[in-house]
Structure formats: structure tokens, C-alpha cells
Amino acid sequence: MNNTSRYLEPLVRESTPSIIADKVRDAIGHGDIAAGAQLYEAELARTLGVSRGPLREGLQRLTQEGLLVSIRNRGVFVIEMTPDNVRDMYAVRSAIERAAIGLIIKRDPAGAGASLSDICTRMATATSVAGRSEADIAFHEELVDLSRSPRLKRLHRTLITETRMCINALAESYALSDDRVAEHQAIADAIRAADPQQADRLMLEHMDDALARLVVEE
């Protein structure tokens, strides 16, 4: 585990299991805690400046989310993003984001399309692969936020962390081309036009393309 993590910094206010879970989730998603790594309570509690009680509860939340796995007599480990896990994760992500599109189009498609287009502009003007990747993820987070569904947002948060993990673990050379910017913009345009069939089709194709980039089928 990286002791100089940007995400595992001491908490500046009274800690809670929820805050601890958020900190550890971010560290996992950004690679400061590697996939497959074992988490040691004493070390983690010291890094975060918290006691073991709330830390243990925070880790339990991440275990329930599926980001951690507890192995009897061995300890707690970050999951591995195997090809099968990546395929399963994208199947669920696709279902959630397509559901979000349906809710958005029933509410404010024009406003949502404009907001998503702004992120596409950020993606297109990013000067690094990392910056463009962050804009890519921001697009999908904003899409689900705009659905105004707390349950979709809660489920999606874990999937976005797993998305970051699988890019780190399975595709070090993964890069976003200009085609990816165009894919996002097309989805935003379909939402702005209140065209649910087109938006749904484009999102499904987009997810299939992302999965193909990350997992080479045997």
C-alpha cells in the first residue's frame, strides 16, 4: 500500500464508518491500494488516524458492496478485476446507465443533454490520457446523478470504482481516442433530442466498445 496516498490522508474531523469507506473506496479506485492487496487494520487505522472500531465497520461496508472480500483465517483483500468480473461489471453498469437515460428523458432531456455536452467539451480538450479518462468517468457519473434516483446512484458508485480498477489492472495501455469523445457526444445529443431509442442504442454500443477495449475475448 502506498503510504503517500493522495486519498488515504488523516481525517480532519470526527471519523465515521461512512467517511472511512469513502476514503478507502477512492484509494482503491485510483490505484493507491492495488487490486488483490491485503488490508491490514493496524496500518490502515494509523494512516487514517482512526480507531479500529469504525475502521472495521467501514471495511465491512465495502465488503458488502463487493469491493473487498474477507477470507477466513487470512484477512481482508481487495477484489481482483478478472476478465469475468469486468464483463459482469459492465453488464450491470449498462443496465443502470440505460435506466438512468430513461428517467432523464422523462424529466429534463434538454438540460441534461447540455450538462453532458459540457463534459464532452472537457474530454475533447483534455491534454492527457488521465485527464480525458477522468472526464469520461465524470460523464457517466453525471448521467446517473441526473436520473435523480438514489438507488441507481448508490449502485453506480461501486461500479465506477470497479471501472477505475479494471482500467488500471487490465489495460495499462488503455487510451481514449477522439472516437470515444464522439461516442459520448452522440449520447448527449440523443438525450437532448429526447430520443430514448437512439440514446439507449448508443449507450449499449458504447458499453460494448469499452468492454472490448478492456477484455480480449478468447
C-alpha positions in Angstrom: 0.0 0.0 0.0 1.3 3.5 -0.9 2.0 5.4 2.3 1.9 8.7 0.4 -1.5 8.2 -1.0 -3.5 11.3 -2.0 -6.7 9.6 -0.8 -5.6 7.9 2.5 -4.9 11.1 4.5 -5.8 11.5 8.1 -9.4 12.6 8.6 -9.7 16.2 9.7 -13.0 15.7 11.5 -14.5 13.0 13.7 -14.5 9.9 11.6 -17.5 7.7 10.8 -17.6 4.4 9.0 -19.2 6.1 6.0 -16.3 8.6 5.7 -13.8 5.8 6.1 -15.5 3.7 3.4 -15.4 6.7 1.0 -11.7 7.2 1.7 -10.8 3.6 1.1 -13.1 3.3 -1.9 -11.3 6.3 -3.5 -7.9 4.9 -2.8 -8.9 1.6 -4.4 -10.4 3.2 -7.4 -7.3 5.4 -8.0 -4.8 2.6 -7.5 -3.3 3.7 -4.2 -4.5 0.3 -2.9 -3.9 -2.3 -5.6 -6.3 -4.9 -6.8 -5.7 -8.1 -4.8 -3.9 -6.3 -2.0 -4.5 -7.3 1.6 -5.7 -4.6 4.0 -4.0 -4.6 7.5 -6.3 -2.9 10.1 -3.5 -1.6 12.3 -1.6 0.0 9.3 -4.8 1.4 7.8 -6.1 2.8 11.1 -2.8 4.5 11.7 -2.8 6.0 8.2 -6.3 7.4 8.5 -5.9 8.4 12.1 -8.9 6.4 13.3 -9.7 3.7 15.8 -10.2 0.1 14.7 -13.9 0.0 15.6 -15.2 2.5 12.9 -12.5 1.3 10.5 -13.7 -2.3 10.7 -17.3 -1.1 10.1 -16.2 0.9 7.1 -14.4 -2.0 5.6 -17.4 -4.2 6.2 -19.5 -1.7 4.1 -17.0 -2.1 1.3 -17.2 -5.9 1.7 -21.0 -5.7 1.3 -20.5 -3.6 -1.8 -18.2 -6.3 -3.3 -15.0 -4.2 -3.4 -13.4 -6.2 -0.6 -13.5 -9.9 0.2 -13.0 -11.4 3.7 -11.2 -14.8 3.7 -11.5 -16.7 6.9 -8.2 -17.0 8.8 -6.4 -14.9 6.1 -7.8 -11.4 6.2 -9.5 -8.8 4.0 -8.4 -8.3 0.4 -9.3 -6.0 -2.5 -11.1 -7.9 -5.2 -9.2 -8.8 -8.4 -10.7 -7.4 -11.7 -10.5 -10.6 -13.7 -12.0 -10.7 -17.2 -15.1 -12.4 -15.9 -15.5 -9.7 -13.2 -15.1 -7.0 -15.8 -17.7 -8.5 -18.1 -20.2 -8.8 -15.2 -19.5 -5.3 -14.0 -20.1 -3.8 -17.5 -23.4 -5.8 -17.8 -24.7 -4.2 -14.6 -23.3 -0.7 -15.5 -25.0 -0.9 -18.8 -28.4 -1.7 -17.2 -28.0 1.1 -14.6 -27.0 3.8 -17.1 -29.6 2.8 -19.6 -32.2 3.0 -16.9 -30.9 6.4 -15.9 -31.3 7.6 -19.5 -35.0 6.6 -19.4 -35.6 8.6 -16.3 -33.7 11.6 -17.6 -35.7 11.8 -20.8 -38.9 11.8 -18.8 -37.7 14.8 -16.8 -35.4 17.3 -18.4 -33.7 15.9 -21.5 -32.6 19.3 -22.9 -30.9 20.4 -19.6 -29.3 17.0 -19.1 -28.0 17.0 -22.7 -26.5 20.4 -22.2 -24.8 19.4 -19.0 -23.4 16.2 -20.6 -22.2 18.1 -23.6 -20.2 20.4 -21.3 -18.3 17.3 -20.0 -17.7 16.2 -23.6 -16.0 19.5 -24.2 -13.8 18.9 -21.2 -13.0 15.5 -22.5 -12.1 16.8 -26.0 -9.8 19.5 -24.6 -8.0 17.4 -22.0 -4.3 17.4 -22.6 -3.6 13.9 -21.1 -5.0 10.4 -21.2 -5.6 10.7 -17.4 -7.5 13.9 -17.9 -9.6 12.5 -20.6 -10.3 9.3 -18.6 -11.5 11.4 -15.7 -13.8 13.4 -17.9 -15.1 10.1 -19.3 -15.9 8.9 -15.8 -17.4 12.2 -14.9 -19.8 11.9 -17.9 -21.2 8.7 -16.6 -21.4 9.9 -13.0 -23.3 13.0 -14.1 -25.6 10.8 -16.3 -26.6 8.8 -13.3 -26.8 11.8 -11.0 -29.2 13.4 -13.4 -31.6 10.5 -13.1 -32.3 11.7 -9.5 -32.5 8.0 -8.4 -30.7 7.5 -5.1 -30.6 3.7 -5.6 -29.1 3.9 -9.1 -26.5 6.4 -7.8 -25.7 4.1 -4.8 -25.2 1.1 -7.0 -23.3 3.1 -9.7 -20.7 4.4 -7.2 -19.3 1.0 -6.6 -19.3 0.2 -10.3 -17.4 3.3 -11.1 -14.7 2.3 -8.6 -14.5 -1.1 -10.3 -14.3 0.7 -13.7 -11.2 2.6 -12.5 -9.8 -0.7 -11.1 -10.2 -2.7 -14.3 -8.6 0.1 -16.4 -5.6 0.1 -14.0 -5.4 -3.7 -13.8 -6.2 -4.9 -17.3 -5.3 -2.2 -19.7 -2.3 -0.1 -18.8 -2.2 1.0 -22.4 -5.9 1.8 -22.4 -6.3 5.2 -24.1 -9.3 7.3 -25.2 -9.3 8.2 -28.9 -11.3 11.0 -30.5 -13.9 8.4 -31.4 -14.6 8.0 -27.7 -15.4 11.7 -27.4 -17.7 11.4 -30.4 -19.5 8.4 -28.7 -20.2 10.4 -25.6 -21.3 13.5 -27.6 -23.7 11.3 -29.6 -25.3 10.0 -26.4 -25.6 13.6 -25.1 -27.2 14.7 -28.3 -29.7 11.8 -28.3 -30.7 12.7 -24.7 -31.1 16.4 -25.6 -33.3 15.4 -28.5 -35.4 13.3 -26.2 -34.9 10.2 -28.3 -34.9 7.2 -25.9 -34.4 4.5 -28.5 -31.4 6.2 -30.0 -29.9 7.1 -26.7 -30.3 3.5 -25.4 -28.8 2.0 -28.6 -25.8 4.4 -28.4 -25.2 3.6 -24.8 -25.3 -0.1 -25.4 -22.8 0.2 -28.2 -20.6 2.4 -26.1 -20.5 -0.1 -23.3 -19.8 -3.0 -25.6 -17.0 -1.0 -27.2 -15.5 -0.2 -23.8 -15.6 -3.8 -22.7 -13.9 -4.9 -26.0 -11.1 -2.5 -25.3 -10.6 -3.9 -21.8 -11.1 -7.6 -22.3 -9.8 -9.6 -25.2 -12.2 -12.4 -25.9 -10.7 -15.9 -26.1 
